[in-house]
Amino acid sequence: MPKKLSKGRNSFSIEPSASSKPSPSNLPDWATDSLPLPKLVVLDLDYTLWPFYSDIHVATPIKPAPNSNHLALADRNGELFSLFPDAPYILNLLSHLGIRLAVASKSPVGDLCREMLKILRLPADGDATSSKGRKTIEAFDCGLEIYEGTKLRHFEVIGKRTGIPFNEMLFFDDERPNFEVESLGVTMRLVGNKGLCWDELEKGIQKWRVNRGV
């Protein structure tokens, strides 16, 4: 049974939490402790990067939401959609740290997902009021695997394309059955109802380090 949105779709917040705008003076401890970090972070989309089902909740066509600086989009019915609040800042920081990014999603509407990732932008230099940030899709330098099937298939394609060993990958997803990717050596963190947030990111990195014997 499809998940229901936890909030009315017109009430999505694009406001980050207080810790969402890291600067050189307040980076998370894991980013500055000199311990190893994964070479690749892979993200699911629905209820991980954004708080909705792309194939159920979004009515095409879509366009940038008015007065949102491309941090939100509107669908045919005027409903508003955005990433989880912390996610844009997390993507920026991971890129800044040299951690590569990819998407592994079972959504059956891959073209729509790509269009949404092109419309939604990341804040420029941590400034949520700027419209000059790059497109979200540009953060995923290791590609987008968005099609029905198993996450095992997604990761096999990602691994072959990038040459990055599975044990150097950290995966965030909201569906427990997708722990199957750990059979490949991937570390997976099961996110809660806040999706990709700073707390989940830290716990995922801690789990990855434990799995690597750090």
VOBA-516560 format. One line per 3 residues: number of its first residue (from 1); their letters; for each residue x, y, z of N, C-alpha, C, O. Coordinates in steps of 0.2 Angstrom, whole numbers, plus 5000, padded with zeros to 4 digits. Each point is the difference from the previous one (the first is absolute). Layout:
% VOBA-516560
NUM = a = X,Y,Z,X,Y,Z,X,Y,Z,X,Y,Z | ...
END
This chain:
% VOBA-516560
1 = mpk = 5004,4994,5000,4996,5006,5000,5004,5006,5000,5005,5001,5004 | 4994,5004,4992,5004,5006,4999,5001,5004,5007,4994,5000,5003 | 5011,5002,4998,5001,5005,5006,4996,5006,4999,5000,5003,4994
4 = kls = 4997,5000,5011,4997,5007,4999,5005,5005,5002,5004,4998,5005 | 4996,5007,4992,5004,5006,5002,4999,5002,5008,4994,5000,5002 | 5011,5001,5001,4999,5002,5007,4997,5007,5001,4998,5001,5005
7 = kgr = 5003,5003,4990,4997,5007,5000,4996,5001,4994,5001,4996,4995 | 4994,5009,5005,4997,5001,4994,5005,5002,4995,5005,5004,5002 | 4994,4995,4992,5005,5001,4995,5001,5007,4998,5005,5002,4997
10 = nsf = 4991,5002,5005,5001,5008,5000,5004,5002,5005,5001,5006,5000 | 5001,4990,5005,5003,5003,5006,5007,4998,5001,5003,5000,5005 | 5000,4997,4989,5007,4998,5000,5004,5006,5002,4999,5006,4998
13 = sie = 5006,4993,5007,5005,5005,5002,5006,4999,4996,5003,4995,4999 | 5000,5011,4999,5006,5000,4997,5005,5003,5005,5006,5002,4998 | 4992,4999,5008,5005,5003,5005,5004,4995,5003,4997,4995,5002
16 = psa = 5010,5006,4998,5004,4994,5003,5000,5001,5007,4998,5005,5003 | 5004,4990,5000,5001,5000,5008,5006,5004,5001,5004,5003,4996 | 4997,4999,5011,5005,5005,5002,5007,4998,4998,5004,5004,4999
19 = ssk = 4997,4989,5000,5007,4998,4999,5001,4999,4992,5005,4997,4998 | 4990,5005,4998,5001,4998,4993,5005,5004,4996,5001,4998,4994 | 5001,5007,5008,5005,5004,4996,5007,5000,5003,5002,5005,5003
22 = psp = 5001,4989,4996,5007,5000,5003,5005,5005,4997,5000,5001,4994 | 5004,5001,5010,5006,5005,4998,5006,4997,5003,5000,4995,5004 | 5006,5007,4993,5006,4998,5003,5001,4999,5007,5004,4996,5003
25 = snl = 4992,5009,5001,5000,5000,5007,4995,4995,5004,5001,4999,5006 | 4995,4998,4990,4995,4996,5003,4998,4994,4996,4995,4997,5000 | 5010,5000,4997,5000,4994,4996,4998,4994,5005,5003,5000,5006
28 = pdw = 4993,4995,4992,4999,4994,5004,5007,4997,5002,5005,5000,4996 | 4995,4997,5010,5006,4997,5002,5003,4995,4995,5006,4999,4999 | 4990,4997,4998,5002,4994,4996,5003,5003,4994,5004,4997,4996
31 = atd = 4995,5010,5002,5003,5003,4994,5007,5002,5002,5004,5002,4995 | 4998,4999,5011,5006,5003,5002,5005,4995,5004,5005,5002,5002 | 4993,4992,4999,5003,4996,5005,5006,4996,4997,5003,4996,5003
34 = slp = 4998,5005,4990,5005,4996,4997,4999,4993,4999,5005,4997,4997 | 4990,5000,5005,4998,4993,4999,4997,4999,4993,4998,5005,4997 | 5003,4989,5000,4998,4999,4993,4992,5002,4999,4996,4999,5005
37 = lpk = 5003,5003,4989,4993,5001,4998,4998,4996,4994,5005,4998,4996 | 4989,5000,5003,4998,4996,4994,5002,5004,4993,5000,5006,5000 | 5002,4990,4995,5001,5004,4994,4994,5002,4996,5000,5004,4996
40 = lvv = 4995,4992,5005,4993,5001,4997,4994,5000,5005,5000,4995,5003 | 4996,5009,4997,4994,5000,5003,4994,5000,4995,5000,5004,4995 | 4996,4991,5006,4994,4998,4995,4994,5001,5004,4999,4998,5006
43 = ldl = 4996,5006,4990,4994,5002,5003,4994,4997,4997,5000,5000,4994 | 4995,4997,5009,4994,4999,4998,4996,5007,4999,5003,5005,5003 | 4992,4995,4993,4996,5006,5000,4994,5001,5004,5000,5004,5005
46 = dyt = 4995,4992,4994,4993,5001,5003,5001,4998,5008,5002,4995,5002 | 4996,5010,5002,5001,5000,5007,5007,4999,5003,5001,4998,5006 | 5004,5003,4990,5007,5001,5002,5003,5007,4998,5002,5003,5004
49 = lwp = 4998,4998,4990,5002,5007,4998,4994,5005,5000,5001,5006,5002 | 4993,4992,4996,4994,5004,5001,4994,4996,5003,5000,4994,5000 | 4996,5010,5003,4994,4997,5004,4994,4999,4996,4995,5002,5003
52 = fys = 5005,4994,4992,4994,4998,4996,5002,4995,4995,5006,4998,4999 | 4989,4999,4999,5001,4995,4994,4999,5003,4994,4995,5003,4998 | 5010,4997,4998,5001,5003,4993,4994,4998,4996,4998,5004,4995
55 = dih = 5000,4990,5005,4996,4997,4995,4992,5000,5002,4996,4999,4997 | 5003,5004,5010,4993,5000,5002,4998,5007,5002,4995,5002,4998 | 5010,5002,5005,4998,5007,5002,5001,5005,4996,4997,5006,5001
58 = vat = 5007,4994,4994,5001,5005,4995,4996,5000,4994,5001,4995,4996 | 4996,5010,5002,4996,5000,4994,5003,5005,4995,5001,5005,5001 | 5001,4992,4993,5003,5004,4995,4995,5004,4996,4994,4998,5000
61 = pik = 5009,5007,4997,5007,5003,5000,5002,5003,5006,4996,5002,5004 | 5010,4999,4997,5003,5003,5006,5004,5006,4998,5002,5001,4994 | 4999,5004,5011,5004,5006,4998,5003,5003,5007,4997,4998,5005
64 = pap = 5008,5006,4995,5002,5003,5006,4995,5004,5004,4995,5003,4997 | 5004,4996,5009,4995,5003,5004,5002,5008,5001,5006,5002,5000 | 4989,5002,4999,5001,5007,5000,5003,5002,5007,4999,4997,5005
67 = nsn = 5006,5008,4994,5003,5003,5006,5004,4995,5004,5001,5001,5006 | 5001,4993,4991,5004,4995,5004,5007,4999,4998,5004,4997,5003 | 4998,5008,4993,5007,4999,4997,5002,4993,4998,5006,4998,5001
70 = hla = 4990,4999,4996,5001,4993,4998,5001,4995,5006,5003,4994,4998 | 4995,5008,5008,5001,4995,5005,4994,4996,5001,5000,4995,5004 | 4995,5006,4992,4993,4996,5000,4998,5000,4993,5001,5005,4996
73 = lad = 4994,4990,5003,4997,5000,4993,4993,5000,5001,4997,4997,5006 | 4999,5004,4989,4992,5000,5001,4998,4995,4994,5003,5000,4995 | 4992,4996,5007,4997,4996,4995,4994,5003,4997,4998,5005,5001
76 = rng = 4999,4991,4994,4994,5002,4997,4994,5003,5004,4997,5004,4999 | 5003,4993,5007,4995,5002,5005,5002,5005,5005,4996,5002,5004 | 5010,5001,4995,5002,5005,5004,5003,4997,5007,5002,5004,5004
79 = elf = 4999,4990,4996,5003,4997,5006,5008,5001,5000,5003,5000,4995 | 5000,5001,5011,5007,5002,5000,5004,4994,5003,4998,4996,5004 | 5008,5003,4993,5004,4995,5001,5007,5002,5001,5002,5005,4996
82 = slf = 5002,4993,5008,5007,5001,5001,5004,4994,5003,4997,4995,5002 | 5009,5006,4999,5004,4995,5003,4999,5001,5008,4997,5004,5002 | 5005,4990,5001,5000,5001,5008,5004,5006,5002,5005,5001,4996
85 = pda = 4994,5002,5009,5003,5007,5001,5008,5000,5001,5003,5004,4997 | 4999,4991,5006,5008,4999,5001,5003,4998,4993,5006,5001,4999 | 4991,4996,4997,5003,4996,4994,5004,5005,4996,5005,4998,4998
88 = pyi = 4993,5008,5000,5004,5004,4995,5007,5002,5003,5005,5000,4997 | 4995,5001,5010,5006,5002,5003,5005,4994,5001,5006,5000,4999 | 4991,4994,5002,5003,4994,5000,5004,4998,4994,5006,4998,4999
91 = lnl = 4990,5003,4995,5003,4999,4993,5006,5004,4999,5005,4998,4997 | 4994,5009,5005,5005,5004,4999,5006,4999,5004,5006,5000,4997 | 4993,4998,5009,5006,4998,5004,5004,4994,4998,5006,5000,4999
94 = lsh = 4990,4995,4999,5003,4993,4998,5004,5002,4993,5006,4997,5000 | 4991,5007,4996,5004,5002,4994,5007,5003,5002,5005,4999,4997 | 4994,5006,5007,5006,5004,5003,5005,4996,5002,5006,5001,5000
97 = lgi = 4992,4993,5004,5005,4996,5003,5003,4995,4995,5004,4996,5002 | 4994,5004,4992,5002,4996,4995,4997,4993,4999,5002,4995,4997 | 4992,5004,5007,4997,4994,5000,4995,5000,4994,4996,5005,4999
100 = rla = 5004,4990,4997,4996,5000,4994,4993,4997,5002,4999,4997,5005 | 4996,5005,4990,4993,4999,5001,4997,4996,4995,5002,5001,4994 | 4993,4995,5007,4996,4996,4995,4993,4999,5003,4999,5001,5006
103 = vas = 4996,4998,4990,4994,4998,5001,4998,4993,4999,5002,4998,4994 | 4995,4998,5010,4997,4994,4999,4993,4999,5002,4998,5000,5006 | 4997,5001,4989,4993,5000,5002,4996,4996,4995,5001,4998,4994
106 = ksp = 4994,4999,5009,4995,4995,4997,4994,5004,4997,4996,4997,4997 | 5004,5009,5003,4995,5004,4997,4999,4998,4993,5004,5000,4996 | 4989,4999,5002,4999,4999,4993,4999,5006,4996,4999,4999,4994
109 = vgd = 5002,5007,5009,5000,5006,4996,5006,5004,4999,5001,5005,5003 | 5004,4991,4995,5007,5003,4999,5001,5006,4997,5003,5005,5002 | 4993,4996,4992,5000,5007,4997,4998,5006,5004,5003,5005,5000
112 = lcr = 4992,4993,5004,4997,5005,5004,5005,5002,5006,5001,5006,5002 | 5002,4989,5001,5005,5001,5005,5006,5004,4998,5002,5005,5003 | 5000,4994,4991,5005,5004,4997,4998,5007,4999,5004,5004,5001
115 = eml = 4990,4997,4997,4998,5007,4999,4999,5003,5006,5002,5006,5001 | 4996,4991,5004,5000,5003,5007,5007,5002,5003,5001,5005,5002 | 5004,4990,4996,5006,5002,5003,5004,5005,4996,5004,5004,5002
118 = kil = 4993,4998,4992,5003,5005,4996,4997,5007,5002,5003,5005,5000 | 4990,4995,5002,4997,5006,5002,5002,5002,5007,5002,5006,5001 | 4999,4989,5004,5002,5002,5007,5007,5001,5000,5004,4997,4997
121 = rlp = 4998,5009,5006,5007,5002,5000,5003,4999,5008,4996,5001,5004 | 5010,4999,4996,5004,5000,5006,5002,5007,5002,5001,5004,4996 | 4998,4998,5011,5002,5007,5002,5007,5001,4998,5005,4996,5001
124 = adg = 4997,5010,4996,5006,5002,4998,5004,5003,5007,4998,5004,5003 | 5008,4992,4998,5004,5002,5006,4996,5001,5006,5001,5004,5004 | 4994,4991,4997,4996,4999,5006,4995,5006,5001,4997,5000,5005
127 = dat = 5002,5003,4990,4995,5006,5000,4993,4998,4997,4999,4999,4994 | 4996,5000,5011,4994,4997,4998,4996,5005,4996,4995,4998,4997 | 5007,5008,5002,4996,5006,4997,5003,5000,4993,4997,5004,4996
130 = ssk = 5008,4993,5002,5003,5001,4994,4997,4995,4994,4999,4995,5002 | 5000,5008,4992,4998,4996,4995,5005,4998,4995,4999,4997,4995 | 5007,5004,5007,5006,4998,4996,5003,4993,5001,5005,4999,4997
133 = grk = 4992,4997,5008,5003,4994,5001,5000,4995,4994,4996,5001,4996 | 5008,4994,5004,4999,4995,4995,4994,4996,5000,4997,4999,5005 | 5001,4998,4989,4995,4995,5000,5001,4994,5005,5006,4998,5000
136 = tie = 4989,5000,5003,5002,4994,5004,5002,4994,4996,5005,4996,5003 | 4993,5003,4991,5002,4995,4996,5008,5000,4999,5003,4995,4999 | 5000,5011,5001,5007,5000,4999,5004,4998,5006,5006,4999,4999
139 = afd = 4991,5000,5006,5004,4998,5006,5002,4992,4999,5005,4998,5003 | 4991,4999,4994,5000,4993,4999,5005,4998,4994,4998,4998,4995 | 5008,5003,5007,5006,4999,4995,5001,4992,4998,5003,4999,4995
142 = cgl = 4994,4997,5009,5001,4993,4998,4993,4997,4997,5000,4994,4999 | 4996,5010,4999,4994,4998,4996,4994,4998,5004,4999,5000,5006 | 4995,4999,4990,4994,4999,5003,4997,4993,4998,4999,4999,4993
145 = eiy = 5000,4997,5011,4997,4993,4998,4993,5001,5003,4998,4998,5006 | 4997,5003,4990,4993,5001,5002,4995,4996,4995,4999,5002,4995 | 5000,4992,5007,4995,4995,4997,4998,4995,5004,5004,4998,5005
148 = egt = 4991,4998,4994,4998,4995,5004,5004,4994,4999,5004,4999,4995 | 4996,4997,5011,5005,4995,5000,5003,4999,5007,4997,5003,5005 | 5008,4994,4996,5003,4999,5006,5006,5005,5001,5003,5002,4995
151 = klr = 4998,5000,5012,5006,5005,5001,5007,4996,4999,5005,5003,4998 | 4994,4990,5002,5007,4997,4998,5002,5001,4993,5005,5002,4998 | 4990,4999,4997,5001,5001,4993,5003,5008,5000,5005,5001,4996
154 = hfe = 4992,5003,5008,5002,5007,5000,5007,5001,5001,5004,5003,4997 | 4998,4993,5009,5007,5001,5002,5005,4996,4996,5006,5002,4999 | 4992,4993,4998,5004,4996,4995,5002,5005,4994,5006,5000,4998
157 = vig = 4989,5004,5000,5001,5005,4994,5005,5005,5003,5004,5002,4996 | 4994,5001,5010,5004,5005,5003,5008,4998,5001,5004,5004,4998 | 4996,4990,5004,5007,4997,5002,5004,5000,4993,5006,5001,5000
160 = krt = 4991,4996,4995,5003,4999,4994,5002,5007,4996,5005,5000,4998 | 4990,5005,5003,5002,5006,4997,5005,5004,5003,5004,5003,4997 | 4996,4997,5010,5005,5004,5004,5006,4996,5001,5006,5004,5001
163 = gip = 4994,4990,5000,5006,4996,5002,5002,5001,5008,5005,4997,5002 | 4990,5006,5001,5001,5001,5007,4997,4993,5004,4995,4997,4998 | 5010,5000,5006,4998,4994,5004,4993,5001,5004,4999,5005,5003
166 = fne = 4997,4990,4997,4994,5000,5004,5001,5002,5007,4996,5004,5003 | 5010,4994,5000,5001,5001,5007,5002,5008,5002,5001,5002,5005 | 5000,5001,4989,5001,5007,5001,4994,5005,4999,5000,5006,4999
169 = mlf = 4994,4990,5000,4994,5003,4999,4995,5001,5006,5000,4995,5004 | 4997,5010,4997,4995,5001,5006,4993,5002,4996,5000,5004,4996 | 4995,4992,5006,4994,5001,4997,4994,5002,5005,5000,4997,5006
172 = fdd = 4996,5008,4992,4995,5002,5005,4993,4998,4996,4999,5002,4994 | 4997,4995,5010,4993,4997,4997,4995,5000,5006,5002,4999,5005 | 4992,5001,4993,4995,4999,5005,4996,4994,5000,4995,4999,5004
175 = erp = 5007,4996,4992,4997,4994,5000,5004,4994,5002,5006,4999,4997 | 4992,4997,5008,5004,4995,5003,5002,4995,4996,5006,4997,5000 | 4990,5000,4995,5002,4995,4995,5006,5002,4996,5004,4995,4998
178 = nfe = 4998,5011,5002,5006,5002,4996,5006,4999,5003,5006,5002,4998 | 4994,4995,5008,5006,4998,5004,5004,4995,4996,5005,4998,5001 | 4991,4999,4994,5003,4995,4996,5007,5002,4996,5004,4996,4999
181 = ves = 4996,5011,5001,5007,5002,4997,5006,4999,5004,5005,5000,4998 | 4994,4999,5008,5005,4998,5005,5004,4994,4998,5005,4999,5002 | 4991,4996,4994,5003,4994,4998,5006,5001,4995,5004,4996,4999
184 = lgv = 4996,5010,4998,5005,5002,4996,5006,5003,5003,5006,5001,4997 | 4993,5001,5009,5005,5004,5004,4999,5007,5001,5003,5004,5004 | 4991,4999,4994,4998,5007,5001,4997,5000,5007,4997,4996,5003
187 = tmr = 5004,5010,5000,4997,5002,5006,4994,5004,4999,5000,5005,4997 | 4995,4992,5006,4993,5004,4999,4998,5003,5007,5000,4996,5005 | 4997,5010,4995,4997,5003,5006,4993,5001,4998,4998,5003,4995
190 = lvg = 4998,4994,5009,4992,5001,5000,4998,5006,5003,5001,5001,5006 | 4996,5004,4990,4999,5006,5002,4993,5000,5003,4996,4996,4999 | 5002,5009,5006,4994,5001,5003,4996,5005,4996,5000,5001,4994
193 = nkg = 4995,5001,5010,4995,5005,4997,5002,5007,4998,4997,5004,4997 | 5009,4997,5005,5003,5007,4998,5005,4999,4994,5003,5005,4997 | 4997,4989,5000,5004,4999,4994,5007,5001,5001,5003,4999,5005
196 = lcw = 5000,5003,4990,5008,5002,5000,5000,5006,5004,4999,5006,4998 | 5004,4994,5008,5001,5005,5005,5007,4999,5003,5003,4995,4999 | 4999,5010,5005,5007,5000,5003,5001,4994,5004,5005,4997,5000
199 = del = 4990,5002,5004,5000,4994,5005,5001,4993,4996,5004,4996,5002 | 4992,5003,4993,5001,4994,4996,5006,5000,4997,5003,4994,4999 | 5000,5011,4998,5006,5000,4997,5006,4998,5004,5004,4996,4999
202 = ekg = 4996,5007,5007,5005,4998,5005,5000,4993,5002,5005,4997,5001 | 4989,5001,5000,4999,4992,5002,5002,4996,4995,5003,4995,5001 | 4995,5007,4992,5003,4996,4995,5007,5000,4999,5003,4994,4999
205 = iqk = 5000,5011,5002,5008,5000,5000,5003,4996,5005,5005,4997,4999 | 4992,5004,5007,5002,4996,5006,5000,4992,4998,5004,4996,5002 | 4990,5002,4995,4999,4993,4999,5005,4998,4994,5003,4995,5001
208 = wrv = 4998,5009,4994,5005,4999,4995,5007,4999,5003,5003,4995,4998 | 4999,5009,5007,5006,4999,5003,5001,4994,5004,5005,4997,5000 | 4990,5001,5004,5000,4994,5003,5001,4994,4996,5004,4996,5001
211 = nrg = 4992,5004,4993,5000,4995,4995,5007,4999,4997,5002,4995,4998 | 5002,5011,5002,5007,5000,4997,5005,4999,5006,5006,4999,4998 | 4992,5000,5008,5004,4998,5005,5004,5006,5002,5006,5000,5003
214 = v = 4991,5006,4996,5004,5007,5002,4998,5001,5008,5002,5005,5002
END
